[in-house]
Amino acid sequence: MIVLLAGAALVAIVSVAAPLAALAALHHIYFDRGDLPDLGPLTRFEFPTIGHIYDTNSQPLIELAREHRQITQYGDIPPIVRDAILAAEDRRFFSHNGVDYLSVPRVLTKVRVGALIGRIATGGRHDNTSGRAIFPQGGSTITQQLVRGDFLQRQTARENSYQLRNVGLAPRALSSVIGARNVNMVLRKREEMRLSLWLEAQMRERFGSKRRAKEEIFARYASFVYMSNGQYGFAQAAEYYFGRPLSTFTADDADKAAVLAGIAKSPREYAPTATDTAPILRRRNQILTLMAGDGFISGEQMAQAKRRPLAAVIGPAPGPFQSSAVVEHVLDELTAAHPELGVDDLLSGRIQVYSTVDARVQRIASDALERGLQRYEQRHAGARGVVQGSVVVLKNGDGSILAESGGRQVYQGRATTYSDFNRVRKSLRQPGSAMKPIVYLAAFRHGDFTLETLVPDEPISVPNGGQATPKWISNYDGRFKGLIPIREALAESRNAVAIWITSQIGIDAVLRTSRTLGVRTPLQRYATTALGASEMSLLELATAYRTIASGLLAQPHVIQRIVRGSDGAIDAAEQRSAPTAIGDAAALSLIQEGLRGVVRIPTGTAHALDAAGFPIAVMGKTGTTNEFRDALFVGSTYGLDGITVAVRIGFDDNRSLGAKETGGRVAMPVFRDLMLGVYRDGIAGPVPPFPDQMEARITRYLQGTAPAVVVDAARPVVAPGARAVVASPAESVWLLQHATVLGVKKVPDEKH
């Protein structure tokens, strides 16, 4: 009796409250226009799309997006696809005003009456989490689906909660009858209808007619809808699943159009990549039947399309070549140089970034690095897959980055991504002997040294921290050669000479020169910094050599321009200082010639590059750090039109590469392969020649006809009055005329 009385009371309450609630709902839907969302982004078609990083030739390097979407205009959607969408989702789309009232009876027939009666009878307030909803999904027009996805995402995501999401007396009272979950759904549906009517009215006003407004809404729906596997919109789905642009679909593709149109209802169940194909086939055939029933296709076309098996999923086409280090560098430079923009702008497709990278050079660089690592692994099987490397390629003229590989493509069994560590920019390691050209340039700038100056290659010590016993410096070959020309000392990478020169000019001169060349990491004021004991990034080292090769200091950069929607392009060069000449042309010419000699002189550490199989004139220097932990090579072609390449190979845990695994053996072959690939294909243009007089001086040295050097007992100079050891008769005549000569001795080869 108590239950019957309670039920009767509840029915009485509902009979009174229901009409009032219905009136309130109607008023909200048709007359309430308060608290409306911003319509601007939707009317401007500003959906999140795909951000691209392009190379210098406008070829895509990578696509970045939270929602992979292509914006599609109505006219770009083929009729067969439009018809499939209308048949599947909203056949009266072009006639209603946002809500299809003729579909209401069909929707009401799907109300789970038994569940509703049971809920009213029990008066239960709380939902059973395993129970079914009273009101069915579906019945929404295309406009309703669009506003639900664009404006009501949060409300839709929360409506399945068994907690009431709407405050107020009416929702609370209704939830006591039908449950919070069903109230959430009803109120969301009410808001969906209100916004749909409002949206259609606004679009008619904006575009001037109902037909134009409908076409624009349809295009936004076709671009917005989720199509599974991270793909949004029909155009993106067509390429992802079938490997074809949507615009190529014709009437013969009715089966594929029906498959695409079916995905929106349940992306997980109906996407072509679903494991169970039976629901996909069933849904496709249902839509084909609807298309025939609506007159979009003939019965024969329907039957023919139904007989076709499900089209094989092509899957995403292989993406354009990617470099994770380039992407990482672009994202960092974007946020640092353009604080008004952000990574979100790129991930949402609001901006497109055009980089300085050349995809062809990038591919050559990455492949050369992989081959170099494989060659090393053939000698050290235990290093397979774990030895690391990095490469960067710069244009000499402006410091732009043509290629950047911050690590091997697969490391420890996982393909690298742009969130991984970039060893070009963020790994601070010792440069080893690759530091010595900076020391020699500092000496040439000092004014008392030339390439022919004799310098002592002999035992020398440096302070050893706080210890009383000094540290003695040795050469790689364990020998000392006595007085030798600077040209030879640089070519053979004599450690003792580099330390001696540093003692003459002071370590501060070396540090100042490093900053002049673009090294920004503070270097230690130790004598051994001259041998590469202070750490710097590979990009800084490459920048120093690039500055030597060109005579211009330029900020290394990877962004060329940024295109921001309809606002046009932002020239990234405007955010950077222009390249500036560093001066000291005479000193630069000397170090350029000295680095060219590292390659041309037979005893030079890079003489392997002076071969018929490598017809490219380069200057460069090897580098090997203590205990063979890192192997480096940095080299350039000449002048503003040349390029600079820096290579480093080593282990992340700083273990040794192994005895005799030097920069010349490990890193230089990568440099060689890269340069050959770039210049063989003409990507960097013709090889810039070195000045004739520079090559001639090196040739005279190699032939033993270079002018002899005058040596003072205290320090190397070329000056009258010096004590000297000379070689050629011509130099003897000069000395007899200009110097006090203690003795002249002719040696047979006229070279020493």
Buried (B, 14 or more C-beta within 10 A) or exposed (E): EEEEEEBEEBEEEBEEBEEEBEEEBEEBBEEEEEEEBEBEEBBEBBBBBBBBBBBBEEBBBBBBBBBBBBBBBBEBBBEBBBBBBBBBBBBEBEEBBBBBEEBEEEBEEEEBEEBBEEBBEEEBBEBEEEBEBBBBEEBBBBBBBBBBBBBBEEBBEEBEEEEBBBEEEBBBBBBBBBBBBBBBBBBBBBBBBBBBBBBBBBBBEEBEEBEBBBBBBBBBBBBBBBBBBBBBBBBBBBBBBBEBEBEEBEBEBBBBBBBBBBBBBBBEBBBBEBEEEEEBBEBBBBBBBBBBEEEBBEEEBBEBBBEEEEBEBEEBEEEBBBBBBBBBBBBBBBEEBBEEBBBEBBBBBBBBBBBBBBBBBBBBBBBBBBBBBEBBBEEEEEBEEBBBBBBBBBBBBBBBBBBBBBBBBEBEEEEBEBEBBBBBBBBEBBBBBBBBBBBBBBBBBBEBBBBBBBBBBBEBEBEEEEEEEEBEBEBBEEEBBEBBBBBBBBBBBBBBBBBBBBEBBEBEBBBEBBBBBBBEEEBEEBBBBBBBBBBBBBBBBBBBBBBBBBBBBBBBBBBBBBBBEEEEEBEBBEBBEEBEEBEBEEBBBBBBBBBBBBBBBEEBBBBBBBEEEBEBBBBBBBBBBEEBBBBBBBBBBBBBBBBBBBBBBBBBEEBBBBEEBBBBBBBBBBBBBBBBBBBEEEBBEEBBEBBEEBBEBBEEBEEEEBBBBBBBEEEBBBEEEBBBBBBBEEBBEBBEEEBEEEEEEEEEEBEE
